[in-house]
Each structure stands twice: as structure tokens, then as C-alpha cells.
Amino acid sequence: MLFLLPLVGVSQNFSEEQQYQVDSLNSYLVKAKEDSNYVKSLIGLAGFYYIANPDTTILICEKAKGIAEKIDFINGQSTVYGWLAYIEGEKGNTTKALKYYEKSIALNERVGDMNVLPTLLNNVGMIYNSLGKIEECLSYYKRGLKIQEELNNEQGIAIALINIGAVHQEQGESDVAISYYERSVEIQEKIGYKNGLLYSLNNLGKIYHDLSEHEKAREFFNKSLEIALEIDDKSREALCYNNIGGSFQKQENYTKAEEYYLKGLAIREELGDRKGLANSLSNLGRMYNRQGKLKEAEKLTKRSLLIAQELGFPLNIRNAAETLSILYEDINKPMEALEMYKLYIQMRDSINNEETLKASIRQQTQYEFEKEQIKKENEAKEKARSEAEETSRRNNLQYSLIFLGILLLFGLVLSLGFIKVSNNVAEGLIFFAFLILFEFVLVFAEPYLENYTDGEPMYNLLANSIIALLIFPLHDKLEDLLKKRIVKKQ
């Protein structure tokens, strides 16, 4: 019953309410027996420590895991493995994280807890994506999507579609990405899921920006901006301004580009978003350099480079170094220009190596996608063929039964010869029998006539008239014979 008491003394920046809950959980754990509630309380306690002190969370989770295994508390084991996986993933220990996630997934599948499973699958997909293992990433994302569809969880479906679309977008597969994003937008608009809608619209804008469809790109960026303002999401608002600015810059509308870049820059300064700040400064610096505003360009680009180097962002370092190299050459500072050029080459080669790897992955992903499409097409063709055969069998059976029914009807009319009837009754029965025969011939002939008439009403009428003219002489002769047989002599 002893708990890891040293954990209680770990320094944390808890609020008064959080400290009260931590103290309550510790008080309970000191006296409680080791059952499922004990495990749940340990997991709850772990949740308070995982941000500021993940190592403490790991110790608590290990304790909870041991007890959950001892009492065969499957849900508890699954939750603990999920926590351990998440923490190890955040620490960059992907091998451990994947091992724990797989254990959590297996336990969830064992108890049939479908509500948690998509989140676990999504997290595994994210890890594989970060490792550049795109095929594995998409496999887990799609498993999660399938479960969300089975649960009819529309928000979960929308998120899964976004994740899959984002992977294809990163691989340069614009058409595939667009199809996933459009499906997610349709769902998000239906259920009013603003955060997801903002993300999907913004990514659609990026795709069309890369395709140089600027008006369409800004249409999506502006829709995304409207939502960011509506939900007061400053970070996304800044991103939208930056994207709109980039669209105008690509069209060399520098006045509009500067207006939007500065709006985004101001928000990122306010938020202390250093990653976004490096990007905004770099964009402005490159634009000013093209305009010949060299002092402003140098000042902003050097600041962008410094932040990017501190954060370790090769793309931002490359862009800033390239801008500064050109700028220093223009103002006759050859040593500084050479230094920046060398840095640019170094970052460029680093990124190109990564791009080469991505290209290889992209080809494999495209192959898998095309293979999946061919498989689906073949399945659809096989299904259509099977349905056509089934329809043909059903129709043939019905035709046979109808024809048999018509024979029986004429047989019934002939049998009336043994029971004399009036002329009016005879004519009515004969007319009904031939009407049924005529309708049967029309139904039977319709599929064949369709090949020649193409559904045109005029041609259909002409074909039916020809059939009626062919049946009429037969009707006339048989009517005389049948009437002589069944009509009572006057």
C-alpha cells in the first residue's frame, strides 16, 4: 500500500485548485486499496505532472501499470501505456513510444474500446510521418478513419481526413490532398467545427498558391481568416495574413503584400511566436530586397536568420542566407556575401537531401495510391458485373413467371368454352388477355429497343406502334376463334 511519497514533494507550478486536487489524490492513495479506482487515481495524478515533470509522470505510470497488470485491469493498462507512449514521443524516444502505443492499441482492441482507438492510431501515424515513413503513417491514419466512420463520429472523420490530406499535400500530391480537404470541409461546415474548417481552408489555399491560382488561393485564405477572427485565434489570424501577403507578393503587388505581412508580423511579435516571427521577417526582408529597400531588408533578414539559427530551422536559415548573400553582393560587401552564400549552399544541400528522400517516398506513396485506386475500380466493376448478373437472373425469372401467367390466362379463357358466357363478357376477357400480352411484349422488348431509341419519346412511340401493328392481326384472328368457342349461342 506504500505510495511513492517523494513524488508529492516535487516542485510544480500548480494553481490553487490543481494543488487541492493533487493533495486530495495523494491523501486517497495513502489509504486506498490497490484496485481499479487506485489505478485511475494514479493516472489522474500523472496528468498533473506530465507537462512540468514528465519523468515524475513516468514513475507514476509505471506504478499504475504494475498494479493494473496484477489485478488484470485492462482499461487501466491501456490508458497507462497510452500515457507512457505520449510522454516518450514528446521526449523524442520514438522507438519506446511506438512500442507503448502498440501495446495500448492491442489492449483497446481486446476490450473493444473503439472510442479511444482512433486517437491512438492517429498518434502512431504522426510519429511515422515525422520519421518519413509515409506508407505506415497513412496506414494508421486510414485505420483511424475507418473506425470513426463506423462510429459515425463526424468530427473525428473530419480530423482524420485533414491528417490524410496533409500527408498527401506534403508529398506534393495536390489532387489527392484537395479531395480529402474538400470532404473534410463539407463535414465541418455541416457540424460547425470551426477549428478544423479553418485548417482545411488554409491548406486548400496553400495548395492553390503553389499551383499559382492566386485568386482561388486568396478566396480560401480569406475564408480561413474570417473564421480565425470569429473564434479569436490570433496565431491562425497571423498565419492567414502572412499567406495572403505571400499571394500578393507572388503577383508582385508589393503594396498589398506589405500591408498583410505587417499585420501578421505585429501579431506574432505580440504573441512571442518566434517560429512565425522568423518566417514573417524573412518574407518581408526578401520583398524589400527585391524592391531595392536594402537597409530595411538587411535589418529584418539578419533578425530572421538569428531566430532561425536559434530554433534550428534549415528552411528559414536558407532563405535568409540567400537574401543576405544577394544583398551584400549588391552593396559591395564580398566577404559577407561569400559567407552567406556558403551558409545558403549548406542549408540548401541539407534540404535537398531531405527532398530527395521525400521524392522517393512520394513515388512509393503514389504507387500505393494508384494500386489502391485500381483495386477499388476492379472491385466496383466486379460488383457491377455481379449486380448485372443478379438483375438478369431476376428479370429472366420474372419474365418466365409472367409468360407462364399469360399462358394460364389464355388457358382460362379457353376453358370458358365449357361454360357459355355472353358476348360482352367474352370480348372483355379476350381484350384483357391481349392487353396483358401486349404489355408483356413491351416490357420484354424495352431493354433491346433502348439500344436503338436512346430513350427518345418519339422513337419509343414509333417502336411501340410497330409492335401494336404486329400484334393486331394476331389479336383479330384469335379473337374470332375464342369468341366462337366461348360465346353462348343466341
C-alpha positions in Angstrom: 0.0 0.0 0.0 3.0 2.3 0.1 3.0 5.1 -2.5 6.0 6.8 -4.0 5.9 9.6 -1.4 8.9 11.6 -2.8 6.7 12.4 -5.8 4.4 14.5 -3.6 7.3 16.9 -2.9 8.2 17.5 -6.5 8.1 21.3 -7.2 5.3 22.3 -9.5 3.6 25.5 -10.5 0.1 24.3 -9.7 -2.8 26.7 -9.3 -4.6 26.6 -6.0 -7.4 24.4 -7.5 -4.8 22.0 -9.1 -2.8 21.8 -5.8 -6.0 20.9 -3.9 -6.8 18.1 -6.4 -3.2 16.8 -6.2 -3.4 16.8 -2.4 -6.7 15.0 -2.5 -5.4 12.3 -4.8 -2.4 11.7 -2.6 -4.5 11.5 0.5 -6.7 8.9 -1.1 -3.7 6.9 -2.4 -2.1 6.7 1.0 -5.2 4.9 2.5 -6.8 3.2 -0.5 -6.6 -0.5 -1.5 -4.9 -1.4 -4.8 -8.0 -1.8 -7.0 -9.2 -0.2 -10.3 -10.0 3.1 -8.6 -6.5 3.2 -7.2 -5.1 2.8 -10.7 -7.4 5.5 -12.0 -6.3 7.9 -9.2 -2.7 7.3 -10.1 -3.4 8.1 -13.7 -5.2 11.2 -12.7 -2.2 12.3 -10.6 0.1 11.6 -13.5 -1.9 14.0 -15.6 -0.9 16.9 -13.3 2.8 16.3 -13.6 3.3 15.4 -17.3 4.0 19.0 -18.6 6.4 20.3 -15.9 7.9 17.0 -14.9 7.4 14.1 -17.4 9.9 11.9 -15.5 7.6 12.1 -12.5 4.7 11.1 -14.7 6.6 8.1 -16.0 7.3 6.9 -12.4 3.6 7.2 -11.5 2.5 5.4 -14.7 5.0 2.6 -14.1 3.4 2.2 -10.6 -0.1 2.2 -12.1 0.9 -0.3 -14.8 2.2 -2.8 -12.3 -1.0 -2.7 -10.2 -3.2 -2.8 -13.3 -1.4 -5.9 -14.5 -1.6 -7.5 -11.1 -5.4 -7.1 -10.9 -5.9 -7.6 -14.7 -7.5 -4.2 -15.2 -7.2 -4.0 -19.0 -8.6 -0.5 -19.4 -6.2 0.8 -16.8 -3.2 -0.9 -18.6 -4.3 0.5 -21.9 -4.5 4.1 -20.5 -1.2 3.8 -18.8 0.5 2.6 -22.0 -1.1 5.5 -23.9 0.3 8.0 -21.4 3.8 6.4 -21.5 3.7 6.4 -25.3 2.7 10.1 -25.4 5.4 11.2 -23.0 8.2 9.2 -24.7 7.0 10.6 -28.0 7.3 14.1 -26.6 10.8 13.4 -25.4 11.7 12.2 -28.9 12.1 8.5 -27.9 10.0 7.3 -30.9 11.0 3.6 -30.6 9.7 3.4 -27.0 6.7 5.5 -27.9 5.7 3.2 -30.7 6.2 0.1 -28.5 3.9 1.5 -25.9 1.3 2.7 -28.4 1.1 -0.8 -30.0 0.5 -2.3 -26.5 -2.2 0.3 -25.8 -3.8 -0.4 -29.2 -3.8 -4.2 -28.7 -5.4 -3.8 -25.3 -8.1 -1.4 -26.6 -8.9 -3.9 -29.4 -9.1 -6.7 -26.8 -11.8 -4.9 -24.8 -13.4 -3.3 -27.9 -12.9 0.3 -26.8 -13.4 1.9 -30.2 -13.7 5.5 -28.8 -10.1 5.7 -27.7 -8.6 3.6 -30.6 -8.7 6.3 -33.3 -6.7 8.7 -31.1 -4.0 6.1 -30.5 -3.8 5.2 -34.2 -3.6 8.9 -35.1 -0.7 9.4 -32.7 1.2 6.5 -34.2 0.5 7.9 -37.7 2.0 11.2 -36.6 5.2 9.5 -35.3 5.6 7.6 -38.6 5.1 10.8 -40.5 7.8 12.6 -38.5 10.1 9.6 -39.3 9.3 10.0 -43.1 7.6 6.5 -43.1 4.7 7.8 -45.2 3.2 4.4 -46.1 3.0 3.3 -42.4 1.7 6.8 -41.5 -1.2 6.6 -44.0 -2.0 3.1 -43.0 -2.6 4.1 -39.3 -4.5 7.3 -40.3 -6.8 5.3 -42.6 -7.4 2.7 -39.9 -8.4 5.5 -37.6 -10.7 7.0 -40.3 -12.4 3.7 -40.8 -13.2 3.4 -37.1 -14.5 7.0 -37.0 -16.8 6.1 -40.0 -18.1 3.0 -38.2 -18.8 5.1 -35.1 -20.4 7.8 -37.3 -18.2 10.4 -35.4 -18.3 13.2 -38.0 -15.8 15.4 -36.2 -13.4 12.5 -35.9 -13.9 11.7 -39.6 -13.2 15.4 -40.5 -9.9 15.4 -38.4 -8.8 12.1 -40.0 -9.5 13.4 -43.5 -7.4 16.6 -42.7 -4.5 14.4 -41.4 -4.5 12.2 -44.5 -4.8 15.3 -46.8 -1.9 17.0 -45.1 0.4 13.9 -45.7 -0.5 13.9 -49.4 0.0 17.7 -49.5 3.5 17.3 -48.0 4.2 14.7 -50.7 3.2 17.1 -53.5 0.1 15.1 -54.4 -2.2 18.1 -54.8 -5.2 16.4 -56.4 -5.4 13.8 -53.7 -4.9 16.3 -50.9 -7.6 18.5 -52.3 -10.1 15.6 -52.4 -9.5 14.9 -48.7 -9.7 18.5 -47.7 -12.9 19.1 -49.6 -14.5 16.1 -47.9 -13.4 17.5 -44.5 -14.8 21.0 -45.4 -18.2 19.5 -46.3 -18.4 17.8 -42.9 -17.0 20.7 -40.9 -19.5 23.1 -42.4 -22.3 20.7 -41.7 -21.4 20.3 -38.0 -20.0 23.8 -37.4 -16.5 22.6 -36.5 -14.7 25.9 -36.8 -11.1 24.9 -35.8 -11.0 22.1 -38.3 -12.6 24.2 -41.1 -10.0 26.9 -40.6 -7.2 24.4 -41.0 -8.7 22.8 -44.1 -9.5 26.1 -45.9 -6.0 27.4 -45.1 -4.4 24.3 -46.5 -6.5 24.4 -49.6 -5.3 28.0 -50.1 -1.7 26.8 -49.8 -2.2 24.2 -52.5 -3.8 26.7 -54.9 -1.0 29.2 -54.1 1.6 26.6 -55.1 -0.4 26.0 -58.3 -0.2 29.8 -59.0 -4.0 30.1 -58.9 -3.8 33.2 -56.8 -7.4 34.4 -56.8 -8.6 30.9 -55.7 -5.9 30.8 -53.1 -6.9 34.1 -51.6 -10.5 33.0 -51.6 -9.6 30.2 -49.2 -7.2 32.3 -47.2 -9.8 35.0 -46.6 -12.4 32.4 -45.6 -9.9 31.0 -43.2 -9.1 34.5 -41.9 -12.8 35.2 -41.2 -13.0 32.1 -39.0 -9.8 33.0 -37.2 -11.3 36.4 -36.4 -14.6 34.8 -35.4 -13.1 32.4 -32.9 -10.4 34.9 -31.8 -7.4 32.7 -32.8 -4.6 35.2 -33.0 -2.0 32.6 -34.1 -4.1 31.5 -37.1 -5.0 35.1 -37.8 -1.3 35.9 -38.2 -0.8 32.9 -40.4 -3.7 33.9 -42.7 -2.3 37.5 -43.1 1.1 36.0 -43.9 -0.4 33.7 -46.5 -2.4 36.4 -48.1 0.7 38.7 -48.2 2.6 35.9 -49.9 -0.1 35.5 -52.5 0.1 39.3 -53.4 3.9 39.2 -53.4 3.9 36.3 -55.9 1.9 38.6 -58.2 4.3 41.5 -57.5 1.6 43.5 -55.8 4.1 44.7 -53.1 1.8 47.3 -51.5 -0.9 44.8 -50.7 1.8 42.2 -49.7 3.4 44.6 -47.3 0.1 45.5 -45.7 -0.7 41.9 -44.9 2.8 40.9 -43.9 3.0 43.7 -41.4 -0.4 42.7 -39.8 0.9 39.2 -39.4 4.3 40.4 -38.0 2.6 42.6 -35.4 0.5 39.7 -34.1 3.5 37.3 -34.0 5.5 40.0 -32.1 2.6 40.3 -29.6 2.3 36.5 -29.1 6.1 35.9 -28.9 5.8 33.4 -31.7 9.4 33.1 -32.6 8.9 30.4 -35.3 6.3 32.5 -37.0 8.3 35.7 -36.5 11.3 34.2 -38.3 9.1 33.4 -41.3 7.4 36.9 -41.3 10.7 38.7 -41.1 12.2 36.6 -43.9 9.3 37.2 -46.2 9.4 41.0 -45.6 13.2 41.0 -46.0 13.1 39.2 -49.3 10.4 41.5 -50.6 12.2 44.7 -49.5 15.4 43.4 -51.2 13.5 43.0 -54.5 12.2 46.5 -54.1 15.7 47.9 -53.5 14.9 48.8 -49.9 18.3 47.4 -48.8 18.6 48.8 -45.3 15.2 47.6 -44.2 15.9 44.3 -46.0 19.2 43.7 -44.2 17.8 44.6 -40.8 14.8 42.3 -41.0 16.6 39.4 -42.7 19.5 39.4 -40.2 17.0 39.2 -37.4 15.1 36.4 -39.1 18.4 34.5 -39.6 19.3 34.9 -35.9 16.0 33.5 -34.7 16.1 30.7 -37.3 19.6 29.6 -36.2 18.5 29.7 -32.5 15.5 27.5 -33.3 17.4 25.3 -35.8 15.1 25.8 -38.9 17.1 24.9 -42.1 14.5 26.3 -44.5 14.4 29.8 -42.8 18.2 29.8 -42.5 18.5 29.0 -46.2 16.0 31.7 -47.2 17.6 34.4 -45.0 21.2 33.4 -46.1 20.2 33.6 -49.8 18.6 37.0 -49.3 21.6 38.4 -47.4 24.1 36.9 -50.0 22.4 38.8 -52.8 22.0 41.9 -50.7 25.7 42.0 -49.7 26.8 41.5 -53.2 24.7 44.4 -54.3 26.2 46.8 -51.7 29.7 45.6 -52.4 30.4 43.5 -49.3 32.1 40.5 -50.9 33.3 38.7 -47.7 29.9 38.9 -46.1 28.2 37.9 -49.4 30.6 34.8 -49.6 29.9 33.8 -46.0 26.1 34.0 -46.5 26.4 32.1 -49.8 28.3 29.3 -48.2 25.6 29.1 -45.5 22.9 29.1 -48.2 24.6 26.2 -50.0 25.0 24.2 -46.8 21.3 24.6 -45.9 20.2 24.0 -49.5 22.1 20.7 -49.7 20.7 19.6 -46.4 17.1 20.4 -47.5 17.7 18.8 -51.0 18.9 15.6 -49.3 15.6 15.6 -47.4 13.7 16.4 -50.5 15.3 13.5 -52.4 14.2 11.2 -49.6 10.7 12.7 -49.8 10.6 12.3 -53.5 11.4 8.6 -53.2 8.7 8.3 -50.5 6.3 10.3 -52.7 6.8 7.9 -55.6 6.1 4.9 -53.4 3.0 6.6 -51.9 1.8 7.4 -55.4 2.3 3.8 -56.4 0.4 2.6 -53.4 -2.4 5.2 -54.1 -2.7 4.1 -57.7 -2.7 0.5 -56.8 -5.5 1.1 -54.3 -7.4 3.1 -56.9 -7.1 0.2 -59.4 -8.2 -2.2 -56.7 -11.2 -0.1 -55.9 -12.1 0.2 -59.6 -11.8 -3.5 -60.1 -13.9 -4.2 -57.1 -16.5 -1.7 -58.4 -16.5 -3.4 -61.8 -16.9 -6.8 -60.2 -19.7 -5.5 -58.1 -21.4 -4.0 -61.1 -21.0 -7.3 -63.1 -22.4 -9.3 -60.2 -25.3 -7.0 -59.8 -26.0 -7.1 -63.5 -26.0 -10.9 -63.5 -28.3 -10.9 -60.4 -30.6 -8.4 -62.2 -30.6 -10.5 -65.3 -31.4 -13.7 -63.4 -34.2 -11.9 -61.5 -35.6 -10.4 -64.7 -35.5 -13.8 -66.6 -37.3 -15.4 -63.7 -39.9 -12.7 -63.7 -40.3 -12.9 -67.5 -40.8 -16.7 -67.2 -43.4 -16.3 -64.5 -45.2 -13.6 -66.4 -45.2 -15.6 -69.6 -46.5 -18.6 -67.7 -49.2 -16.4 -66.2 -50.2 -15.2 -69.7 -50.5 -18.9 -70.9 -52.6 -19.7 -67.9 -54.8 -16.6 -68.6 -55.4 -17.8 -72.2 -55.9 -21.3 -70.9 -58.5 -19.9 -68.5 -60.2 -18.0 -71.4 -60.3 -21.2 -73.5 -61.7 -23.2 -70.6 -64.7 -20.9 -70.6 -65.8 -22.8 -73.7 -67.3 -25.3 -71.3 -69.1 -22.6 -69.5 -71.0 -20.5 -72.0 -70.9 -16.7 -71.4 -72.3 -13.6 -73.0 -70.7 -11.8 -76.0 -69.8 -8.8 -73.8 -68.0 -10.9 -71.1 -66.2 -12.8 -73.8 -64.9 -9.6 -75.5 -63.8 -8.2 -72.1 -61.9 -11.3 -71.2 -60.2 -11.6 -74.6 -59.3 -7.8 -74.6 -57.8 -8.2 -71.1 -55.8 -11.2 -72.1 -54.4 -9.5 -75.2 -53.7 -6.3 -73.2 -51.6 -8.2 -70.8 -49.8 -9.9 -73.7 -49.1 -6.6 -75.4 -47.8 -5.1 -72.1 -45.5 -8.1 -71.6 -44.1 -7.8 -75.1 -43.4 -4.1 -74.5 -41.6 -4.8 -71.1 -39.6 -7.6 -72.6 -38.6 -5.6 -75.7 -37.8 -2.4 -73.9 -34.1 -3.2 -73.0 -33.4 -4.1 -76.6 -35.3 -1.2 -78.1 -33.3 1.2 -75.8 -30.2 0.5 -77.8 -31.9 2.0 -80.9 -34.2 4.6 -79.5 -31.7 6.2 -76.9 -34.8 6.9 -74.7 -36.2 9.4 -77.2 -40.0 9.6 -76.6 -40.7 9.9 -80.4 -38.7 6.8 -81.2 -40.2 4.9 -78.3 -43.7 5.7 -79.5 -42.8 4.6 -83.0 -41.4 1.3 -81.8 -44.5 0.6 -79.6 -46.7 1.4 -82.6 -44.9 -1.2 -84.7 -45.3 -3.8 -82.0 -49.0 -3.0 -81.8 -49.4 -3.3 -85.6 -47.7 -6.7 -85.5 -49.9 -8.0 -82.6 -53.2 -6.6 -84.1 -53.7 -9.2 -86.9 -53.0 -12.0 -84.3 -55.4 -10.4 -82.0 -58.1 -10.2 -84.7 -57.8 -13.8 -85.7 -57.6 -15.3 -82.2 -60.5 -13.1 -81.1 -62.8 -14.7 -83.7 -61.7 -18.2 -82.7 -62.0 -17.6 -79.0 -65.4 -15.9 -79.3 -66.8 -18.8 -81.3 -65.6 -21.2 -78.6 -66.8 -19.4 -75.5 -69.8 -17.3 -76.6 -73.2 -18.7 -75.9 -75.3 -19.4 -79.0 -78.2 -17.0 -79.3 
